[in-house]
Amino acid sequence: MCPYRLYFYHEKLKADFANICIDEMGKCATIRYNLELGKSDYSVRATPEDTGKHEAIHLFLHRLVWLGDQRFVGSEDSAEEWEKLVRILEKVL
C-alpha cells in the first residue's frame, strides 16, 4: 500500500538516530539508521521500532507538507491528501 520505493541503510550518522530523505516526485524514500547509539540514546527511543515508527510518520505526512510548500497548489490537492490521511488513520486507530 506504500506508494514509495523504500531504501534502508545502516550507517554511522553524526547526530541522528535515523533520518529520512524523500523524493516526492520520484516516489522514493531513503531511510538511514545509525549504527552507533549510546546508552543515553535509548532513553529517548528505547527500541528500533520506536525509531522506525518516527521515520514512518515523517513519510506518512510528507506529501501534505510537500503540497503546502508548492507555489501553486489547488485546494483539491490538499483536500484529496487530507481525505487520504483520514482514511488511513481510520484503519490504524
Biopython code that builds the backbone (N, CA, C, O; Angstrom):
import numpy as np
from Bio.PDB.StructureBuilder import StructureBuilder

atoms = [
    (1, "MET", "N", (0.810, -1.190, 0.000)),
    (1, "MET", "CA", (0.000, 0.000, 0.000)),
    (1, "MET", "C", (0.864, 1.269, 0.000)),
    (1, "MET", "O", (0.355, 2.367, -0.229)),
    (2, "CYS", "N", (2.142, 1.121, 0.251)),
    (2, "CYS", "CA", (3.028, 2.282, 0.259)),
    (2, "CYS", "C", (3.362, 2.679, -1.184)),
    (2, "CYS", "O", (3.861, 1.856, -1.950)),
    (3, "PRO", "N", (3.093, 3.923, -1.555)),
    (3, "PRO", "CA", (3.338, 4.338, -2.938)),
    (3, "PRO", "C", (4.800, 4.696, -3.225)),
    (3, "PRO", "O", (5.118, 5.125, -4.334)),
    (4, "TYR", "N", (5.690, 4.526, -2.246)),
    (4, "TYR", "CA", (7.096, 4.899, -2.408)),
    (4, "TYR", "C", (7.975, 3.664, -2.522)),
    (4, "TYR", "O", (7.681, 2.622, -1.936)),
    (5, "ARG", "N", (9.055, 3.791, -3.280)),
    (5, "ARG", "CA", (10.123, 2.791, -3.223)),
    (5, "ARG", "C", (10.943, 3.147, -1.993)),
    (5, "ARG", "O", (11.319, 4.305, -1.814)),
    (6, "LEU", "N", (11.220, 2.170, -1.150)),
    (6, "LEU", "CA", (11.941, 2.428, 0.100)),
    (6, "LEU", "C", (13.313, 1.781, 0.057)),
    (6, "LEU", "O", (13.462, 0.638, -0.376)),
    (7, "TYR", "N", (14.314, 2.524, 0.512)),
    (7, "TYR", "CA", (15.684, 2.034, 0.611)),
    (7, "TYR", "C", (16.142, 2.254, 2.044)),
    (7, "TYR", "O", (15.985, 3.346, 2.591)),
    (8, "PHE", "N", (16.705, 1.223, 2.647)),
    (8, "PHE", "CA", (17.146, 1.290, 4.039)),
    (8, "PHE", "C", (18.656, 1.091, 4.109)),
    (8, "PHE", "O", (19.217, 0.234, 3.426)),
    (9, "TYR", "N", (19.303, 1.901, 4.951)),
    (9, "TYR", "CA", (20.742, 1.793, 5.151)),
    (9, "TYR", "C", (21.036, 1.867, 6.644)),
    (9, "TYR", "O", (20.389, 2.615, 7.378)),
    (10, "HIS", "N", (22.008, 1.091, 7.081)),
    (10, "HIS", "CA", (22.533, 1.187, 8.440)),
    (10, "HIS", "C", (23.943, 1.735, 8.300)),
    (10, "HIS", "O", (24.822, 1.080, 7.741)),
    (11, "GLU", "N", (24.150, 2.940, 8.812)),
    (11, "GLU", "CA", (25.460, 3.561, 8.696)),
    (11, "GLU", "C", (25.678, 4.523, 9.849)),
    (11, "GLU", "O", (24.751, 4.857, 10.587)),
    (12, "LYS", "N", (26.895, 4.951, 9.988)),
    (12, "LYS", "CA", (27.253, 5.873, 11.057)),
    (12, "LYS", "C", (26.684, 7.262, 10.735)),
    (12, "LYS", "O", (26.992, 7.842, 9.694)),
    (13, "LEU", "N", (25.855, 7.780, 11.636)),
    (13, "LEU", "CA", (25.304, 9.126, 11.493)),
    (13, "LEU", "C", (25.845, 9.970, 12.638)),
    (13, "LEU", "O", (25.998, 9.486, 13.760)),
    (14, "LYS", "N", (26.129, 11.219, 12.351)),
    (14, "LYS", "CA", (26.761, 12.073, 13.361)),
    (14, "LYS", "C", (25.846, 12.424, 14.528)),
    (14, "LYS", "O", (26.256, 12.316, 15.684)),
    (15, "ALA", "N", (24.620, 12.842, 14.247)),
    (15, "ALA", "CA", (23.798, 13.378, 15.338)),
    (15, "ALA", "C", (22.366, 12.860, 15.345)),
    (15, "ALA", "O", (21.526, 13.404, 16.062)),
    (16, "ASP", "N", (22.070, 11.846, 14.582)),
    (16, "ASP", "CA", (20.694, 11.382, 14.471)),
    (16, "ASP", "C", (20.575, 9.909, 14.833)),
    (16, "ASP", "O", (21.515, 9.135, 14.655)),
    (17, "PHE", "N", (19.399, 9.533, 15.346)),
    (17, "PHE", "CA", (19.080, 8.118, 15.490)),
    (17, "PHE", "C", (18.874, 7.540, 14.098)),
    (17, "PHE", "O", (19.318, 6.439, 13.773)),
    (18, "ALA", "N", (18.177, 8.337, 13.292)),
    (18, "ALA", "CA", (17.857, 7.946, 11.921)),
    (18, "ALA", "C", (17.469, 9.223, 11.177)),
    (18, "ALA", "O", (17.216, 10.264, 11.784)),
    (19, "ASN", "N", (17.430, 9.118, 9.854)),
    (19, "ASN", "CA", (16.904, 10.228, 9.065)),
    (19, "ASN", "C", (16.256, 9.671, 7.806)),
    (19, "ASN", "O", (16.476, 8.525, 7.415)),
    (20, "ILE", "N", (15.466, 10.511, 7.199)),
    (20, "ILE", "CA", (14.749, 10.099, 6.002)),
    (20, "ILE", "C", (14.867, 11.204, 4.962)),
    (20, "ILE", "O", (14.743, 12.388, 5.276)),
    (21, "CYS", "N", (15.104, 10.806, 3.738)),
    (21, "CYS", "CA", (15.170, 11.729, 2.606)),
    (21, "CYS", "C", (14.124, 11.257, 1.603)),
    (21, "CYS", "O", (14.148, 10.109, 1.159)),
    (22, "ILE", "N", (13.207, 12.152, 1.252)),
    (22, "ILE", "CA", (12.070, 11.763, 0.423)),
    (22, "ILE", "C", (12.072, 12.552, -0.877)),
    (22, "ILE", "O", (12.150, 13.781, -0.871)),
    (23, "ASP", "N", (11.985, 11.838, -1.983)),
    (23, "ASP", "CA", (11.824, 12.444, -3.300)),
    (23, "ASP", "C", (10.360, 12.251, -3.687)),
    (23, "ASP", "O", (9.974, 11.187, -4.170)),
    (24, "GLU", "N", (9.554, 13.281, -3.472)),
    (24, "GLU", "CA", (8.112, 13.172, -3.695)),
    (24, "GLU", "C", (7.777, 12.920, -5.152)),
    (24, "GLU", "O", (6.924, 12.086, -5.453)),
    (25, "MET", "N", (8.426, 13.619, -6.053)),
    (25, "MET", "CA", (8.124, 13.444, -7.474)),
    (25, "MET", "C", (8.513, 12.044, -7.959)),
    (25, "MET", "O", (7.799, 11.448, -8.766)),
    (26, "GLY", "N", (9.625, 11.523, -7.476)),
    (26, "GLY", "CA", (10.087, 10.192, -7.871)),
    (26, "GLY", "C", (9.498, 9.075, -7.029)),
    (26, "GLY", "O", (9.725, 7.898, -7.310)),
    (27, "LYS", "N", (8.737, 9.438, -5.991)),
    (27, "LYS", "CA", (8.117, 8.465, -5.077)),
    (27, "LYS", "C", (9.151, 7.482, -4.525)),
    (27, "LYS", "O", (8.986, 6.264, -4.598)),
    (28, "CYS", "N", (10.220, 8.053, -3.972)),
    (28, "CYS", "CA", (11.330, 7.276, -3.449)),
    (28, "CYS", "C", (11.722, 7.845, -2.085)),
    (28, "CYS", "O", (11.783, 9.063, -1.915)),
    (29, "ALA", "N", (11.985, 6.975, -1.121)),
    (29, "ALA", "CA", (12.421, 7.420, 0.204)),
    (29, "ALA", "C", (13.628, 6.593, 0.633)),
    (29, "ALA", "O", (13.656, 5.374, 0.468)),
    (30, "THR", "N", (14.623, 7.281, 1.188)),
    (30, "THR", "CA", (15.816, 6.625, 1.711)),
    (30, "THR", "C", (15.850, 6.855, 3.215)),
    (30, "THR", "O", (15.842, 7.993, 3.686)),
    (31, "ILE", "N", (15.887, 5.757, 3.957)),
    (31, "ILE", "CA", (15.907, 5.820, 5.409)),
    (31, "ILE", "C", (17.257, 5.304, 5.873)),
    (31, "ILE", "O", (17.691, 4.216, 5.496)),
    (32, "ARG", "N", (17.916, 6.112, 6.704)),
    (32, "ARG", "CA", (19.217, 5.728, 7.242)),
    (32, "ARG", "C", (19.094, 5.584, 8.753)),
    (32, "ARG", "O", (18.602, 6.485, 9.433)),
    (33, "TYR", "N", (19.546, 4.439, 9.277)),
    (33, "TYR", "CA", (19.568, 4.187, 10.711)),
    (33, "TYR", "C", (21.003, 4.249, 11.203)),
    (33, "TYR", "O", (21.923, 3.779, 10.534)),
    (34, "ASN", "N", (21.184, 4.833, 12.378)),
    (34, "ASN", "CA", (22.513, 4.968, 12.946)),
    (34, "ASN", "C", (23.004, 3.624, 13.476)),
    (34, "ASN", "O", (22.288, 2.929, 14.197)),
    (35, "LEU", "N", (24.218, 3.274, 13.112)),
    (35, "LEU", "CA", (24.829, 2.034, 13.591)),
    (35, "LEU", "C", (25.294, 2.140, 15.042)),
    (35, "LEU", "O", (25.346, 1.139, 15.756)),
    (36, "GLU", "N", (25.629, 3.349, 15.472)),
    (36, "GLU", "CA", (26.211, 3.529, 16.797)),
    (36, "GLU", "C", (25.319, 4.412, 17.656)),
    (36, "GLU", "O", (25.238, 5.623, 17.451)),
    (37, "LEU", "N", (24.654, 3.790, 18.615)),
    (37, "LEU", "CA", (23.832, 4.537, 19.561)),
    (37, "LEU", "C", (24.431, 4.381, 20.956)),
    (37, "LEU", "O", (24.838, 3.288, 21.351)),
    (38, "GLY", "N", (24.480, 5.478, 21.688)),
    (38, "GLY", "CA", (24.974, 5.433, 23.058)),
    (38, "GLY", "C", (23.872, 5.038, 24.021)),
    (38, "GLY", "O", (22.696, 5.008, 23.658)),
    (39, "LYS", "N", (24.255, 4.738, 25.241)),
    (39, "LYS", "CA", (23.288, 4.323, 26.250)),
    (39, "LYS", "C", (22.222, 5.391, 26.480)),
    (39, "LYS", "O", (21.048, 5.067, 26.663)),
    (40, "SER", "N", (22.617, 6.647, 26.471)),
    (40, "SER", "CA", (21.650, 7.735, 26.696)),
    (40, "SER", "C", (20.644, 7.838, 25.547)),
    (40, "SER", "O", (19.526, 8.312, 25.748)),
    (41, "ASP", "N", (21.028, 7.404, 24.357)),
    (41, "ASP", "CA", (20.112, 7.446, 23.210)),
    (41, "ASP", "C", (18.890, 6.557, 23.442)),
    (41, "ASP", "O", (17.790, 6.872, 22.987)),
    (42, "TYR", "N", (19.088, 5.454, 24.147)),
    (42, "TYR", "CA", (17.988, 4.524, 24.370)),
    (42, "TYR", "C", (16.935, 5.069, 25.335)),
    (42, "TYR", "O", (15.813, 4.563, 25.377)),
    (43, "SER", "N", (17.287, 6.090, 26.103)),
    (43, "SER", "CA", (16.286, 6.697, 26.985)),
    (43, "SER", "C", (15.302, 7.541, 26.186)),
    (43, "SER", "O", (14.174, 7.764, 26.626)),
    (44, "VAL", "N", (15.721, 8.013, 25.014)),
    (44, "VAL", "CA", (14.851, 8.811, 24.153)),
    (44, "VAL", "C", (14.001, 7.897, 23.273)),
    (44, "VAL", "O", (12.780, 8.042, 23.217)),
    (45, "ARG", "N", (14.638, 6.974, 22.599)),
    (45, "ARG", "CA", (13.932, 5.990, 21.755)),
    (45, "ARG", "C", (14.426, 4.615, 22.157)),
    (45, "ARG", "O", (15.499, 4.175, 21.745)),
    (46, "ALA", "N", (13.630, 3.953, 22.962)),
    (46, "ALA", "CA", (14.073, 2.713, 23.612)),
    (46, "ALA", "C", (14.294, 1.540, 22.664)),
    (46, "ALA", "O", (15.101, 0.656, 22.954)),
    (47, "THR", "N", (13.587, 1.521, 21.531)),
    (47, "THR", "CA", (13.712, 0.365, 20.640)),
    (47, "THR", "C", (13.877, 0.828, 19.194)),
    (47, "THR", "O", (13.514, 1.956, 18.860)),
    (48, "PRO", "N", (14.415, -0.026, 18.344)),
    (48, "PRO", "CA", (14.479, 0.303, 16.917)),
    (48, "PRO", "C", (13.088, 0.537, 16.326)),
    (48, "PRO", "O", (12.927, 1.323, 15.391)),
    (49, "GLU", "N", (12.096, -0.145, 16.874)),
    (49, "GLU", "CA", (10.726, 0.046, 16.390)),
    (49, "GLU", "C", (10.251, 1.472, 16.612)),
    (49, "GLU", "O", (9.553, 2.040, 15.771)),
    (50, "ASP", "N", (10.636, 2.061, 17.765)),
    (50, "ASP", "CA", (10.258, 3.456, 18.051)),
    (50, "ASP", "C", (10.853, 4.401, 17.013)),
    (50, "ASP", "O", (10.184, 5.318, 16.538)),
    (51, "THR", "N", (12.104, 4.169, 16.669)),
    (51, "THR", "CA", (12.758, 4.999, 15.657)),
    (51, "THR", "C", (12.116, 4.784, 14.298)),
    (51, "THR", "O", (11.881, 5.743, 13.562)),
    (52, "GLY", "N", (11.829, 3.530, 13.959)),
    (52, "GLY", "CA", (11.168, 3.225, 12.694)),
    (52, "GLY", "C", (9.804, 3.875, 12.599)),
    (52, "GLY", "O", (9.435, 4.400, 11.549)),
    (53, "LYS", "N", (9.052, 3.843, 13.693)),
    (53, "LYS", "CA", (7.730, 4.469, 13.705)),
    (53, "LYS", "C", (7.851, 5.977, 13.473)),
    (53, "LYS", "O", (7.060, 6.564, 12.736)),
    (54, "HIS", "N", (8.840, 6.591, 14.105)),
    (54, "HIS", "CA", (9.059, 8.033, 13.937)),
    (54, "HIS", "C", (9.321, 8.384, 12.477)),
    (54, "HIS", "O", (8.733, 9.327, 11.948)),
    (55, "GLU", "N", (10.204, 7.625, 11.822)),
    (55, "GLU", "CA", (10.527, 7.901, 10.420)),
    (55, "GLU", "C", (9.343, 7.574, 9.510)),
    (55, "GLU", "O", (9.133, 8.258, 8.508)),
    (56, "ALA", "N", (8.571, 6.543, 9.841)),
    (56, "ALA", "CA", (7.385, 6.200, 9.046)),
    (56, "ALA", "C", (6.347, 7.319, 9.113)),
    (56, "ALA", "O", (5.683, 7.607, 8.116)),
    (57, "ILE", "N", (6.203, 7.946, 10.267)),
    (57, "ILE", "CA", (5.266, 9.075, 10.393)),
    (57, "ILE", "C", (5.737, 10.246, 9.541)),
    (57, "ILE", "O", (4.924, 10.928, 8.916)),
    (58, "HIS", "N", (7.052, 10.483, 9.514)),
    (58, "HIS", "CA", (7.572, 11.529, 8.615)),
    (58, "HIS", "C", (7.171, 11.236, 7.169)),
    (58, "HIS", "O", (6.714, 12.132, 6.458)),
    (59, "LEU", "N", (7.339, 9.995, 6.736)),
    (59, "LEU", "CA", (6.985, 9.616, 5.369)),
    (59, "LEU", "C", (5.481, 9.757, 5.146)),
    (59, "LEU", "O", (5.043, 10.252, 4.107)),
    (60, "PHE", "N", (4.708, 9.325, 6.111)),
    (60, "PHE", "CA", (3.252, 9.373, 6.022)),
    (60, "PHE", "C", (2.739, 10.798, 5.806)),
    (60, "PHE", "O", (1.818, 11.019, 5.020)),
    (61, "LEU", "N", (3.339, 11.760, 6.505)),
    (61, "LEU", "CA", (2.869, 13.147, 6.436)),
    (61, "LEU", "C", (3.591, 13.992, 5.381)),
    (61, "LEU", "O", (3.209, 15.137, 5.140)),
    (62, "HIS", "N", (4.615, 13.442, 4.763)),
    (62, "HIS", "CA", (5.459, 14.230, 3.872)),
    (62, "HIS", "C", (4.701, 14.886, 2.728)),
    (62, "HIS", "O", (4.909, 16.067, 2.452)),
    (63, "ARG", "N", (3.840, 14.156, 2.068)),
    (63, "ARG", "CA", (3.152, 14.724, 0.896)),
    (63, "ARG", "C", (2.322, 15.943, 1.284)),
    (63, "ARG", "O", (2.253, 16.906, 0.520)),
    (64, "LEU", "N", (1.700, 15.919, 2.438)),
    (64, "LEU", "CA", (0.915, 17.063, 2.889)),
    (64, "LEU", "C", (1.816, 18.281, 3.092)),
    (64, "LEU", "O", (1.468, 19.391, 2.689)),
    (65, "VAL", "N", (2.961, 18.071, 3.710)),
    (65, "VAL", "CA", (3.927, 19.161, 3.892)),
    (65, "VAL", "C", (4.452, 19.630, 2.539)),
    (65, "VAL", "O", (4.567, 20.830, 2.291)),
    (66, "TRP", "N", (4.767, 18.675, 1.667)),
    (66, "TRP", "CA", (5.285, 19.000, 0.334)),
    (66, "TRP", "C", (4.270, 19.830, -0.450)),
    (66, "TRP", "O", (4.632, 20.814, -1.095)),
    (67, "LEU", "N", (2.995, 19.429, -0.391)),
    (67, "LEU", "CA", (1.957, 20.198, -1.083)),
    (67, "LEU", "C", (1.889, 21.624, -0.549)),
    (67, "LEU", "O", (1.726, 22.572, -1.318)),
    (68, "GLY", "N", (2.013, 21.774, 0.752)),
    (68, "GLY", "CA", (1.990, 23.107, 1.348)),
    (68, "GLY", "C", (3.152, 23.973, 0.896)),
    (68, "GLY", "O", (3.030, 25.197, 0.840)),
    (69, "ASP", "N", (4.280, 23.348, 0.571)),
    (69, "ASP", "CA", (5.457, 24.097, 0.120)),
    (69, "ASP", "C", (5.407, 24.475, -1.357)),
    (69, "ASP", "O", (6.175, 25.327, -1.805)),
    (70, "GLN", "N", (4.523, 23.858, -2.104)),
    (70, "GLN", "CA", (4.445, 24.151, -3.533)),
    (70, "GLN", "C", (3.853, 25.538, -3.757)),
    (70, "GLN", "O", (3.023, 26.002, -2.975)),
    (71, "ARG", "N", (4.268, 26.167, -4.785)),
    (71, "ARG", "CA", (3.810, 27.521, -5.057)),
    (71, "ARG", "C", (2.384, 27.579, -5.568)),
    (71, "ARG", "O", (1.622, 28.472, -5.200)),
    (72, "PHE", "N", (2.029, 26.643, -6.402)),
    (72, "PHE", "CA", (0.694, 26.627, -6.998)),
    (72, "PHE", "C", (0.027, 25.298, -6.681)),
    (72, "PHE", "O", (0.244, 24.302, -7.371)),
    (73, "VAL", "N", (-0.774, 25.294, -5.645)),
    (73, "VAL", "CA", (-1.481, 24.091, -5.228)),
    (73, "VAL", "C", (-2.964, 24.420, -5.202)),
    (73, "VAL", "O", (-3.399, 25.380, -4.567)),
    (74, "GLY", "N", (-3.721, 23.605, -5.902)),
    (74, "GLY", "CA", (-5.159, 23.790, -5.884)),
    (74, "GLY", "C", (-5.755, 23.230, -4.600)),
    (74, "GLY", "O", (-5.193, 22.317, -3.995)),
    (75, "SER", "N", (-6.880, 23.772, -4.192)),
    (75, "SER", "CA", (-7.499, 23.299, -2.957)),
    (75, "SER", "C", (-7.884, 21.826, -3.063)),
    (75, "SER", "O", (-7.949, 21.126, -2.052)),
    (76, "GLU", "N", (-8.140, 21.354, -4.282)),
    (76, "GLU", "CA", (-8.486, 19.944, -4.447)),
    (76, "GLU", "C", (-7.305, 19.032, -4.101)),
    (76, "GLU", "O", (-7.512, 17.910, -3.640)),
    (77, "ASP", "N", (-6.065, 19.500, -4.319)),
    (77, "ASP", "CA", (-4.893, 18.694, -3.977)),
    (77, "ASP", "C", (-4.801, 18.472, -2.472)),
    (77, "ASP", "O", (-4.638, 17.340, -2.018)),
    (78, "SER", "N", (-4.906, 19.541, -1.706)),
    (78, "SER", "CA", (-4.792, 19.398, -0.258)),
    (78, "SER", "C", (-5.995, 18.670, 0.314)),
    (78, "SER", "O", (-5.848, 17.900, 1.263)),
    (79, "ALA", "N", (-7.186, 18.894, -0.239)),
    (79, "ALA", "CA", (-8.381, 18.190, 0.239)),
    (79, "ALA", "C", (-8.265, 16.689, -0.026)),
    (79, "ALA", "O", (-8.662, 15.876, 0.809)),
    (80, "GLU", "N", (-7.728, 16.327, -1.177)),
    (80, "GLU", "CA", (-7.545, 14.914, -1.519)),
    (80, "GLU", "C", (-6.553, 14.254, -0.561)),
    (80, "GLU", "O", (-6.784, 13.141, -0.089)),
    (81, "GLU", "N", (-5.460, 14.938, -0.283)),
    (81, "GLU", "CA", (-4.460, 14.392, 0.632)),
    (81, "GLU", "C", (-5.016, 14.273, 2.046)),
    (81, "GLU", "O", (-4.757, 13.288, 2.737)),
    (82, "TRP", "N", (-5.762, 15.253, 2.469)),
    (82, "TRP", "CA", (-6.380, 15.239, 3.787)),
    (82, "TRP", "C", (-7.296, 14.021, 3.933)),
    (82, "TRP", "O", (-7.241, 13.311, 4.937)),
    (83, "GLU", "N", (-8.128, 13.791, 2.933)),
    (83, "GLU", "CA", (-9.053, 12.650, 2.964)),
    (83, "GLU", "C", (-8.291, 11.329, 2.972)),
    (83, "GLU", "O", (-8.689, 10.392, 3.663)),
    (84, "LYS", "N", (-7.205, 11.244, 2.214)),
    (84, "LYS", "CA", (-6.389, 10.028, 2.188)),
    (84, "LYS", "C", (-5.834, 9.724, 3.580)),
    (84, "LYS", "O", (-5.868, 8.578, 4.029)),
    (85, "LEU", "N", (-5.326, 10.747, 4.255)),
    (85, "LEU", "CA", (-4.763, 10.548, 5.588)),
    (85, "LEU", "C", (-5.843, 10.140, 6.588)),
    (85, "LEU", "O", (-5.608, 9.290, 7.446)),
    (86, "VAL", "N", (-6.997, 10.729, 6.480)),
    (86, "VAL", "CA", (-8.110, 10.362, 7.359)),
    (86, "VAL", "C", (-8.467, 8.888, 7.181)),
    (86, "VAL", "O", (-8.666, 8.178, 8.167)),
    (87, "ARG", "N", (-8.547, 8.430, 5.959)),
    (87, "ARG", "CA", (-8.901, 7.020, 5.680)),
    (87, "ARG", "C", (-7.847, 6.068, 6.226)),
    (87, "ARG", "O", (-8.182, 5.016, 6.771)),
    (88, "ILE", "N", (-6.586, 6.429, 6.084)),
    (88, "ILE", "CA", (-5.522, 5.575, 6.626)),
    (88, "ILE", "C", (-5.600, 5.529, 8.152)),
    (88, "ILE", "O", (-5.500, 4.458, 8.750)),
    (89, "LEU", "N", (-5.780, 6.690, 8.775)),
    (89, "LEU", "CA", (-5.870, 6.726, 10.237)),
    (89, "LEU", "C", (-7.083, 5.973, 10.760)),
    (89, "LEU", "O", (-7.030, 5.388, 11.842)),
    (90, "GLU", "N", (-8.167, 5.981, 10.009)),
    (90, "GLU", "CA", (-9.355, 5.203, 10.405)),
    (90, "GLU", "C", (-9.009, 3.728, 10.547)),
    (90, "GLU", "O", (-9.532, 3.044, 11.427)),
    (91, "LYS", "N", (-8.136, 3.241, 9.689)),
    (91, "LYS", "CA", (-7.782, 1.819, 9.701)),
    (91, "LYS", "C", (-6.840, 1.459, 10.836)),
    (91, "LYS", "O", (-6.899, 0.344, 11.354)),
    (92, "VAL", "N", (-5.976, 2.377, 11.229)),
    (92, "VAL", "CA", (-4.963, 2.031, 12.231)),
    (92, "VAL", "C", (-5.324, 2.445, 13.649)),
    (92, "VAL", "O", (-4.720, 1.951, 14.601)),
    (93, "LEU", "N", (-6.280, 3.328, 13.814)),
    (93, "LEU", "CA", (-6.651, 3.756, 15.173)),
    (93, "LEU", "C", (-7.795, 2.958, 15.723)),
    (93, "LEU", "O", (-8.226, 3.193, 16.851)),
]
sb = StructureBuilder()
sb.init_structure("model")
sb.init_model(0)
sb.init_chain("A")
sb.init_seg("    ")
for serial, (resi, resn, name, xyz) in enumerate(atoms, 1):
    if name == "N":
        sb.init_residue(resn, " ", resi, " ")
    sb.init_atom(name, np.array(xyz, "f"), 0.0, 1.0, " ", f" {name:<3s}", serial, name[0])
structure = sb.get_structure()
